[in-house]
Amino acid sequence: MVRLACDQCGRKTQYRRERLLAEYDPDMTMPDLRHLLARCPRRNAPGMSCGVYYADLMRRARADDAT
């Protein structure tokens, strides 16, 4: 599973990896895919930013920082 979350808007969602590989270009960068999946109206709004992130990657990064 690929999990996305946003602390700004509270969004939490997940996708099956196999579905993403079938539906989107496997060479797409992770940041591009993240914003495409988020479909966040804040992304291009002046003075606002989208806070979507890969939840499992952030969890791993925080755990690595703690050690």
C-alpha angles and dihedrals in degrees: 000000000000111000126199127190139172124203091196099059101016095241116159123174141149137209134195110251092223091055092051092050091050095045102040135042107276089218093059112120118249094241091052092048091047093056093042091054094043094056085194116180088208093064096085099020115118113255094007134095136199114241099194115141141168101267097205093049092051091048090052092046091051091049091050091050091053093058 
